[in-house]
């Protein structure tokens, strides 16, 4: 199944287009605007503007309303306040109080305003109603004429209802009024240049955001009634701009600001005073051109679309974080350094969207790759051995017949016999346990359940030494169906199904790796795998054992250095053989000698599939046994060509002599001919017996009694001993049962006794003892002969080896007798040793395992 169904590829175009589409979708919400407002609020509240020293607020607060009565107050009171402030030295007085209707006190107020000379009054643009259009509310004519300047008192509320700034100019048609703060700063005449507009149209220009000095009450504020009732205070008002307006709760403007929102709103007069403070310090913030935000956003989109698909996942995260930090740094630098408010919300959203989008693309590609790999793994060969418990009993019987070669069998399905030989239904034991073997002598039975059908299987095994091993093997087999083969529930979620596929694929890989590793470890040969520089990367346990090097030191060791350290040679040097295997890519086979053992090492170059990497597989075979067999073969040839050929040649020569003169055949000639024939026979017999001993296996073992074997051997050499008047003294009365070959054991004991008789002086005694020592049956044969030299003891059991002392004494042997004895003892898993003192005698000790050590 092809899972490359996703048409979207990770390219700059696809990422860029998707980012733009997501941004356009986000524009339908208020998220970008709210993010811009939030950034501005955090910046201005974290680093507020310093308050300007020359600005003061005279507040119409609750105390003033309580003392002076209900609003509106007589305008003569305001005239009195102006005179008090003039006496205190106030440079400019700005009223945030509307005086739209004429009053009888206007003349007094107008005179006070003229006496001061720098009093600014507000105008208000009334909102349109059902019966009236948008209009201007100016101060009473007499007051407007007395005012130094007029300014609009409008504060702009943003879309979220928070006051962050105002328009420096606002009005109807071509008549634009400066804001109160701008009017207080004495702007140049003429105002802003605006295009012609209808007289009923509200025209606004030059928006500025205000970096407030803090929340409500930050700027110096004095109660209206106290300023009015106390003497002038030049230390407070001298040379300053005084803003007069309402701060009492429920009276006047209430403006939410970034510092407080609606929890502690700011009065309009305080906002205008803050605006004047920022204006005086050149801290009013301009909005960036409308085209700057989209251009910046597009640049970020292009940059990330080009860069991210080529980056690693960790670098992708770093790139997005760096982009966000760079944008924030640029934003704050422009905000506080250039007094420029740049909307970067959309640009900030780009890396925030690009990161999960890029990760999604990577996950999609990874998913496609994993699916392909999982499909490849599912199609690739894997080690799968069917469980015997899943096989039908008829198939099991067929396999048992091929593997075990039973002498008989029976297979029943319920009461129906499916196959039989040598067994009947009457032979089936009672109370068979399902899935467990029951063994009765050489008969083995099992009951199997397949579905709802019960099968009974019986086997007649060979009644020899292999029977017990076969029965142990049968007990290890699991032939019953268990719950481990129930199918697991199929995952419902797609991700769970994929995880399950990964788990199965991982298990297959692990099984394959374990199979390969165990195969290498259990191979009869040593295996070394190198890289392309002939450095060892893998070695199995045989290498560690043969070279006697710990496994950690083998990994990373150059192969040539390992070989040179254990088998140094000059022609050809090891490095040359190893390098030619890599450079010429040709196999090499070389002899190797390590720790007195012979090996054959085969160098084979290899190359990894779909890769330029190559290396060497070195297969090291232990040929010590083969070399020993070759040596024995050469010795056998020498033995046949010398020891066997020599008496035959002598016989032929004697026969030819007798044929020339058959009438004069003497008795000595016939005796000599008989001796030569007997010598040839003994040589051939010993050679044949040694061959039989070397081919002996446990399949030819049976129970035999060791004391009887020794007694028979003693009887066989008693005549030879009697000729030299040698006494054979046997001690032992306990029956010791062995599993072995009685014929060859008896021959081995005969060889030991024959040697003892040959090398013992006439009239001496040979001591034979048979006894039990622990789990072993022991035999000692001690003589009083010439003994064996110490330097010959290590080679005593080597074939074709003759003692110098015996040869000089005239006792000629073949060198096969003791070799035969040692071979027979080793085949029976026993031990043989010798203790000897020259001119005093020798004692041979033979130890064999008892058949039933617990008996």
C-alpha positions, -999 to +999 in steps of 0.1 A: +000+000+000+014+034-010+012+059+018+027+089-001-008+104-004+001+139+009+004+162-021+021+190-001+059+189-002+081+209+021+093+237-002+096+275+003+066+281-019+042+257+000+053+270+034+051+306+023+016+302+007+003+284+038+017+310+061+000+338+041-032+319+040-031+314+078-023+351+083-052+362+061-075+339+081-063+354+114-071+389+101-108+381+104-103+380+141-092+408+165-061+388+175-034+409+156-048+442+168-052+430+204-016+417+203-004+451+191-023+469+218-010+445+244+027+450+233+022+488+234+006+487+268+033+464+282+060+486+269+046+520+280+036+507+315+069+490+320+089+521+310+066+551+316+076+586+305+090+609+331+066+636+342+073+671+330+082+696+358+062+725+344+027+710+344+002+712+373-034+701+376-061+721+395-088+695+402-125+701+405-127+673+430-154+662+455-141+686+482-145+716+458-180+705+448-189+702+485-176+736+494-187+756+463-220+739+457-236+723+428-223+726+393-222+748+373-205+774+394-207+811+388-181+821+362-169+848+386-154+819+407-133+809+377-123+845+372-111+846+408-091+813+402-075+829+372-065+859+392-051+837+420-030+817+394-018+849+378-007+862+411+011+828+417+030+832+384+012+806+362+024+809+327-005+792+309-039+782+321-058+755+302-095+749+311-109+715+304-143+730+312-169+739+286-185+773+286-209+769+256-238+792+268-235+829+277-238+840+313-241+872+332-206+866+347-190+862+313-177+898+314-159+892+347-144+860+334-134+875+301-116+904+320-097+879+341-087+860+310-074+891+294-055+902+325-037+869+324-033+869+287-027+831+281-059+813+290-069+784+267-105+772+264-118+740+250-142+733+222-163+702+218-176+684+187-211+672+195-220+639+180-248+638+154-283+630+166-316+623+148-324+660+144-289+675+142-258+670+123-223+669+138-216+703+152-191+723+171-197+736+206-176+767+211-173+789+243-196+818+246-186+845+222-173+869+248-152+842+264-140+829+230-128+864+222-109+867+254-092+833+252-056+832+239-063+800+220-090+774+216-083+737+215-104+705+211-108+683+242-114+650+223-094+619+234-094+589+210-105+555+223-091+525+205-111+495+194-107+479+228-121+510+246-087+521+260-074+557+256-038+555+243-036+588+223-054+616+204-054+636+172-034+667+174-059+684+150-097+679+149-126+699+134-153+703+108-144+708+072-113+730+068-114+744+103-091+722+123-085+729+160-054+719+178-057+697+209-057+714+243-021+702+249-009+714+215-027+747+220-009+750+254+024+745+237+018+776+215+018+759+180+025+779+149-004+796+133-024+779+106-025+743+120-022+713+098-025+712+060-057+693+051-076+688+018-108+706+013-138+689+030-175+696+035-182+718+065-202+690+082-174+664+080-153+656+110-117+658+100-089+645+122-052+646+115-018+636+131-027+609+156-002+606+184+000+579+210+008+592+245+034+576+267+018+583+300+038+592+331+017+568+351-018+562+363-043+586+378-028+610+403+008+607+390+011+644+380+010+671+408-027+678+415-042+705+438-078+709+449-097+738+432-112+751+465-078+752+483-061+771+455-090+795+456-091+800+493-054+800+501-029+828+493-011+825+460+016+799+459+044+809+435+065+780+446+038+757+431+026+776+400+054+799+390+061+796+352+040+765+349+012+754+327-019+747+348-047+724+336-081+730+353-107+703+350-130+679+368-116+648+386-145+641+409-162+607+405-191+608+381-182+642+369-163+649+337-145+625+314-136+590+325-109+574+304-096+538+307-058+538+301-031+511+297-022+516+334-056+508+348-083+500+323-117+505+340-105+497+375-090+531+380-098+553+351-081+586+343-100+620+341-098+639+308-079+668+324-052+644+336-049+628+301-045+662+285-019+671+311+000+639+304-002+647+267+012+681+273+040+666+294+049+641+267+047+668+240+069+692+259+096+664+261+091+653+225+078+619+236+046+617+217+046+585+196+038+584+159+021+555+142+042+539+114+030+541+078+003+515+070+025+498+044+053+491+069+036+463+088+026+442+057+061+447+042+077+436+074+054+406+077+060+396+040+098+398+046+096+375+076+074+351+057+099+349+028+129+346+051+114+318+072+099+300+042+133+298+025+153+290+056+133+266+077+129+237+052+167+235+050+173+235+087+175+208+113+146+207+139+168+222+167+179+250+144+143+256+133+134+263+169+164+286+174+156+304+141+120+311+152+131+322+187+157+345+172+132+360+148+108+367+176+135+383+198+147+404+168+113+417+161+107+426+197+141+443+199+133+462+167+099+471+180+111+485+214+140+503+197+117+521+174+091+528+201+115+543+226+143+555+204+124+569+174+089+574+190+075+552+163+048+526+169+052+498+144+024+472+143+044+439+144+016+415+156+013+399+121+051+396+118+053+381+153+026+355+144+047+343+114+074+325+134+048+313+159+029+298+130+060+287+110+074+266+139+044+242+142+039+243+104+075+233+098+073+207+125+041+194+109+058+191+075+087+173+091+064+150+109+045+143+076+078+135+058+089+114+088+056+096+087+059+089+050+095+077+055+085+055+084+056+041+065+079+032+036+105+017+060+078-002+078+065-016+045+100-025+035+106-042+069+073-061+065+084-073+031+120-081+041+128-117+052+128-124+089+136-153+111+104-171+118+103-207+132+068-222+134+061-234+169+056-272+172+024-265+191+009-251+159+015-283+139-010-311+134-002-344+152+001-362+119+028-337+108+045-341+142+046-379+138+061-375+103+088-352+117+095-375+146+099-404+122+125-385+101+144-372+131+143-400+157+138-431+136+115-448+162+111-485+160+073-482+164+046-456+167+009-451+172-013-420+164-050-420+174-076-393+168-100-400+196-108-437+191-097-439+155-062-451+147-045-429+121-011-446+119+005-475+138+035-498+139+044-521+167+018-504+191-019-508+196-046-489+214-043-513+243-008-501+249-019-465+256-013-458+293-041-445+315-044-410+329-022-392+303-018-355+310-025-333+280+006-317+267+030-337+289+051-367+279+049-399+298+078-423+295+077-460+302+111-477+295+116-471+258+080-461+251+069-424+252+033-412+251+017-378+248-019-366+246-025-334+224-056-312+222-063-295+188-095-276+189-120-300+205-102-332+192-079-352+214-050-370+197-028-397+213+008-401+201+031-429+211+067-438+201+089-468+206+125-454+209+157-472+203+167-492+234+202-479+237+222-451+253+205-425+231+171-432+246+174-410+277+188-381+256+158-384+233+133-385+261+149-354+277+146-337+243+109-346+241+102-332+275+117-298+264+093-296+234+062-275+239+035-293+219+004-279+236-014-248+224-011-220+250-027-186+255+004-168+242-008-173+207-040-154+211-043-125+187-039-091+203-067-065+198-061-043+168-055-007+178-083+016+169-063+049+167-041+055+137-011+065+158-015+034+180-016+012+149+016+028+137+033+024+170+023-013+170+038-017+135+070+000+148+071-024+178+066-054+156+093-042+132+117-035+161+111-069+175+119-084+141+151-064+139+161-074+174+153-111+167+174-109+135+203-091+153+202-117+181+200-145+156+230-131+137+249-124+169+242-159+183+250-174+150+284-157+149+290-167+185+281-204+180+300-208+147+328-234+149+352-208+134+364-175+147+350-144+130+366-109+128+349-081+109+369-049+102+362-015+086+378-001+055+409+007+075+413-029+087+403-019+123+385-046+141+348-037+147+334-072+157+349-105+169+331-135+183+340-155+214+364-178+197+388-149+189+388-139+225+395-174+236+422-183+210+441-150+211+436-147+248+426-110+244+397-094+263+368-084+240+371-047+249+407-046+237+399-063+204+374-036+193+393-007+177+426-028+173+441-030+138+439-065+125+475-065+113+487-055+147+467-083+164+482-109+140+517-096+143+516-096+180+506-134+182+523-148+151+551-126+139+564-134+104+585-117+078+574-134+045+548-122+037+542-097+065+507-095+079+502-059+070+509-068+034+483-096+033+457-074+050+464-043+028+462-064-004+429-078+006+415-042+009+434-026-020+431-054-046+398-067-031+410-103-034+406-131-009+437-145+009+442-178+029+471-180+052+483-204+080+483-191+115+500-205+146+488-192+180+496-206+214+508-240+200+477-244+180+473-244+142+448-222+124+438-213+089+427-177+084+408-167+053+406-130+044+376-120+024+368-084+013+332-072+015+312-041+007+280-029+024+249-028+002+240+007-011+272+021+004+308+028-004+320+013+028+339-019+027+361-040+049+373-075+057+357-106+071+384-128+085+373-165+091+397-183+114+394-222+115+411-243+141+429-270+121+450-283+150+431-316+149+434-318+112+471-312+114+474-338+141+455-363+119+479-354+091+508-360+114+493-393+125+487-403+089+524-396+081+534-416+112+511-444+101+527-444+066+561-445+082+550-473+105+536-494+077+566-487+055+591-497+082+577-517+111+552-537+090+572-539+058+604-551+075+592-584+089+573-591+056+605-586+036+623-609+060+596-635+056+597-633+018+635-636+018+634-667+041+607-682+019+628-677-012+657-694+005+636-724+014+623-726-021+658-729-035+666-758-013+633-773-001+650-806+009+670-791+037+644-772+057+657-768+093+636-763+124+652-730+133+642-716+099+606-726+105+606-710+140+621-678+126+594-677+099+568-682+126+582-654+148+582-630+118+546-639+109+535-635+145+552-601+147+535-590+115+502-602+129+507-584+162+515-552+144+484-554+122+463-563+152+475-533+173+470-510+143+434-523+138+426-521+176+438-485+177+416-476+147+386-493+165+393-473+196+394-440+178+361-447+161+344-457+194+312-437+203+288-439+232+262-456+209+284-488+214+284-485+252+265-509+274+265-518+311+295-539+320+312-549+353+348-536+357+361-563+380+351-590+356+368-572+328+401-570+348+398-607+357+394-617+321+424-596+311+445-612+339+436-646+327+446-637+291+482-628+301+486-654+329+504-678+305+528-651+294+534-643+331+539-679+340+567-682+314+587-657+334+575-669+368+557-636+375+528-635+399+497-616+390+482-605+423+446-592+419+429-574+448+393-564+446+359-579+454+334-551+448+313-551+416+317-518+398+293-513+369+303-490+340+287-478+308+312-487+281+326-512+257+339-542+276+358-557+247+380-526+242+384-520+279+396-556+284+420-551+255+433-519+271+439-537+305+456-566+286+480-541+270+489-527+304+494-561+319+514-573+289+537-543+292+541-549+329+551-586+322+575-576+294+594-550+315+593-570+348+622-593+358+616-630+361+603-641+395+588-607+403+552-598+411+526-575+395+501-559+419+466-554+404+440-534+425+404-527+416+385-503+439+360-475+441+370-439+448+340-416+450+321-418+416+350-435+399+361-471+393+399-473+397+425-498+385+462-497+395+488-520+380+522-518+397+553-537+385+589-541+396+605-535+362+631-512+349+609-481+352+606-451+328+630-422+325+616-388+337+621-371+303+601-398+286+570-397+308+553-367+290+555-386+257+547-420+270+512-423+255+522-408+221+517-433+193+547-449+176+568-437+206+593-463+220+614-460+251+651-459+247+656-480+278+633-507+264+650-507+230+684-509+245+672-538+267+661-557+236+623-553+242+609-542+209+574-527+206+553-509+181+546-477+201+508-483+197+499-502+229+498-473+254+484-450+227+455-474+224+450-475+261+448-438+264+424-435+235+401-461+251+402-444+285+394-410+270+365-424+249+351-436+282+356-401+298+382-415+321+418-407+331+450-425+330+483-416+348+516-432+355+542-429+383+576-444+377+610-446+393+639-459+371+652-493+381+624-497+407+592-501+387+561-483+374+525-479+385+497-472+360+464-458+374+432-459+354+400-441+365+365-445+349+331-430+358+307-454+374+273-459+356+251-450+386+271-429+411+242-428+436+239-466+438 
